[in-house]
Amino acid sequence: MLDSTAKTIELMIVDDHKLFLDGIVSLLKDSPKISIAACASDGNQALELLQQNVNINVLITDISMPNLNGEELCKEVKKKYPNVHILVLSMHSDSKSIKRILKNGATGYILKNTGKEELIEAIEHVANGQAYFSESVKNNIMAGITGMEESDENVNVRLTKREVEILKLISSEFTTNQIADTLFISLHTVESHRKNIMRKTKAKNMAGLIKYAVKAGIVE
C-alpha cells in the first residue's frame, strides 16, 4: 500500500473509449491519495500531455488504441520519462500480450473487469515501483510458462463473409433449418460452412464456436 506520508499520486489515464475513460475517472475522483492530472485518447496525445505535465508519476493505459498503441507508448514513456510507472488496464489476458507489454516497460497489469478497490491497490503498488498483477493475469503468466494456457491464436483466423453470417446466426441459437431459410441456401451448404468454421477456429462443439465468436468480436 501507499505510504501514508507519501505525496499524492499524479495519474494519467489513456484509453480510446471515452465511456470507459469517464468510468475510471468517476471511480477514482474521490480517492484521497490519487489526483487525475490528465486523460488521453491515444498514445500520441499521452506523450504530448506528459511533456506538459512533469508531475505525472503513474500512467494507466490500454493496449489496443489507434495511432500509437499501448506497447509503443510504454516504449516511448520508459525511454523519455523513466520515472513514470505504467499500469496496463486491458481486456487482453493471454500471456503473450502480457509478456510483451511487461518487456516494453509496464510495471503492473490488471484486467478491465477489475473492481475499484483492486484498481486503487494496483495504482498504489505501481506508484511505489512495485509490480502488481491481478490474480487471473498471474495465472495466465504461469500457464504460459508451463504451456497450459488456452491459446488465443485462433481468434485471428480468416472467415469468409458467409461464414461470419452463419456464425452470427449460430450464436443467436438458430437451427440449421432456420439458417438455411434465412440465408436462402441449402441444408447441405449450411452444414459445409459449419464444418469449415469449426475446422478454422478449432472449435470442438457449438459452445466452442460461440466462445470464438465472442473473443473475435463477431458477437457481444
C-alpha positions in Angstrom: 0.0 0.0 0.0 1.0 3.6 -0.4 3.0 5.1 2.4 0.7 7.5 4.5 3.4 10.1 4.3 3.8 9.9 0.5 2.7 12.7 -1.8 -0.4 12.4 -3.9 -0.2 10.2 -6.9 -0.4 12.2 -10.1 -2.2 10.0 -12.6 -2.7 10.0 -16.3 -5.3 7.6 -17.9 -5.1 6.6 -21.5 -7.9 4.8 -23.3 -9.6 5.4 -26.7 -13.1 4.5 -25.3 -14.5 7.7 -23.8 -17.2 5.9 -21.8 -14.6 3.6 -20.2 -12.3 6.6 -19.6 -15.1 8.5 -17.9 -15.9 5.5 -15.8 -12.4 5.2 -14.4 -12.3 8.9 -13.7 -15.6 8.6 -11.8 -14.2 5.6 -9.8 -11.0 7.4 -8.7 -12.2 11.0 -8.3 -12.8 10.7 -4.6 -9.6 8.8 -3.8 -7.6 11.0 -1.4 -4.2 9.8 -2.5 -4.8 10.0 -6.2 -5.1 13.1 -8.4 -6.1 12.6 -12.0 -3.7 15.0 -13.8 -4.6 14.2 -17.4 -6.6 11.9 -19.7 -5.7 10.9 -23.3 -7.4 9.0 -26.1 -4.3 7.5 -27.6 -0.5 7.2 -27.2 0.4 10.3 -29.2 -1.8 12.5 -27.1 -0.5 10.9 -23.9 3.1 11.8 -24.9 2.1 15.4 -25.6 0.4 15.7 -22.2 3.4 14.1 -20.4 5.6 16.7 -21.9 3.4 19.4 -20.5 2.9 17.9 -17.0 6.2 16.8 -15.4 4.5 15.9 -12.1 2.7 12.8 -13.5 4.2 9.7 -11.9 1.7 6.9 -12.8 0.2 6.2 -16.2 -2.7 3.8 -16.8 -3.0 2.6 -20.4 -4.9 0.2 -22.6 -3.1 -1.8 -25.2 -5.3 -1.6 -28.3 -5.5 2.0 -29.3 -5.3 4.0 -32.6 -2.3 6.0 -33.7 0.1 4.8 -31.0 -0.9 1.7 -29.1 -0.1 0.7 -25.6 3.0 -1.3 -26.3 4.5 1.6 -28.4 3.5 4.1 -25.7 5.3 2.0 -23.0 8.5 2.0 -25.0 8.4 5.8 -25.5 7.5 6.5 -21.9 10.3 4.4 -20.5 12.7 6.0 -22.8 11.7 9.6 -22.3 10.1 9.5 -18.8 11.8 6.7 -16.9 10.3 7.9 -13.6 6.8 7.4 -14.8 5.4 4.0 -13.7 3.0 2.2 -16.1 -0.1 0.2 -15.2 -1.8 -1.6 -18.0 -5.6 -1.9 -17.8 -6.7 -4.2 -20.6 -9.2 -6.8 -21.7 -6.4 -9.0 -23.1 -5.5 -11.7 -20.7 -3.3 -14.0 -22.9 0.3 -14.5 -21.7 1.8 -13.3 -24.9 0.2 -9.9 -24.7 1.1 -9.6 -21.0 4.8 -10.6 -21.6 5.2 -8.2 -24.5 3.8 -5.2 -22.6 5.9 -6.0 -19.5 9.0 -6.3 -21.7 8.3 -2.9 -23.0 8.3 -1.3 -19.6 4.9 -1.8 -17.8 5.1 -2.3 -14.0 1.7 -3.8 -13.5 -1.1 -5.4 -15.4 -4.8 -5.8 -14.5 -8.0 -6.5 -16.4 -10.8 -4.2 -17.3 -13.2 -6.2 -15.1 -11.2 -5.2 -12.0 -13.1 -3.6 -9.2 -12.4 -0.2 -7.6 -10.5 -1.5 -4.6 -8.1 -3.6 -6.6 -7.7 -0.7 -9.1 -6.6 1.6 -6.3 -4.4 -1.0 -4.8 -2.7 -1.6 -8.2 -2.1 2.1 -8.7 -0.6 2.4 -5.2 1.8 -0.5 -5.8 2.9 0.7 -9.1 3.4 4.3 -7.8 5.9 2.7 -5.3 7.7 0.9 -8.1 6.2 -2.4 -7.1 4.9 -4.9 -9.7 1.2 -5.6 -9.5 -0.9 -8.3 -11.4 -4.5 -9.3 -10.9 -4.9 -12.9 -10.0 -6.1 -14.1 -13.4 -3.1 -12.3 -15.0 -0.7 -14.1 -12.7 -2.4 -17.4 -13.5 -2.1 -16.8 -17.2 1.6 -15.9 -16.9 2.2 -19.1 -15.1 0.0 -21.1 -17.6 2.0 -19.6 -20.5 5.3 -20.6 -18.8 4.1 -24.2 -18.3 2.4 -24.4 -21.7 -1.1 -24.9 -20.1 -2.6 -21.6 -21.3 -5.5 -21.8 -23.7 -4.3 -20.3 -27.0 -6.0 -17.1 -28.4 -4.3 -17.5 -31.8 -7.4 -18.9 -33.5 -9.1 -15.5 -32.9 -7.1 -14.2 -35.9 -8.3 -16.9 -38.4 -9.8 -15.7 -41.7 -13.5 -16.4 -42.1 -15.4 -15.6 -45.3 -18.3 -13.1 -45.2 -20.8 -16.0 -45.5 -19.1 -17.9 -42.6 -19.3 -14.8 -40.4 -23.1 -14.6 -41.2 -23.6 -18.2 -40.3 -21.5 -17.9 -37.1 -23.7 -14.9 -36.0 -26.8 -17.0 -36.6 -25.4 -20.0 -34.7 -24.5 -17.7 -31.8 -28.1 -16.5 -31.9 -29.2 -20.1 -31.5 -30.6 -20.5 -35.0 -31.1 -24.1 -36.1 -29.6 -25.5 -39.3 -33.1 -25.2 -40.9 -33.5 -21.6 -39.8 -30.1 -20.6 -41.0 -30.9 -22.2 -44.4 -34.2 -20.4 -44.6 -32.7 -17.0 -43.5 -29.8 -17.1 -46.0 -31.7 -18.9 -48.8 -29.2 -21.7 -49.0 -29.5 -25.5 -48.7 -29.1 -27.5 -45.5 -26.1 -29.2 -47.1 -24.4 -25.8 -47.7 -25.1 -24.7 -44.1 -23.5 -27.9 -42.8 -20.5 -27.5 -45.1 -20.0 -23.9 -43.8 -20.4 -25.0 -40.2 -17.7 -27.7 -40.6 -15.4 -25.2 -42.2 -15.9 -22.7 -39.4 -15.2 -25.4 -36.8 -12.1 -26.5 -38.6 -10.7 -23.0 -39.0 -11.5 -22.0 -35.4 -10.5 -25.4 -33.9 -13.8 -25.4 -32.0 -15.0 -28.8 -30.9 -18.7 -28.0 -30.4 -21.3 -25.2 -30.6 -20.1 -23.8 -27.3 -16.6 -23.5 -28.7 -18.0 -21.7 -31.8 -19.8 -19.2 -29.6 -16.8 -18.7 -27.4 -14.7 -18.0 -30.5 -17.4 -15.5 -31.9 -17.3 -13.6 -28.6 -13.4 -13.5 -28.5 -13.2 -12.4 -32.1 -15.8 -9.6 -31.6 -18.2 -11.1 -34.1 -21.0 -11.1 -31.4 -21.2 -9.4 -28.0 
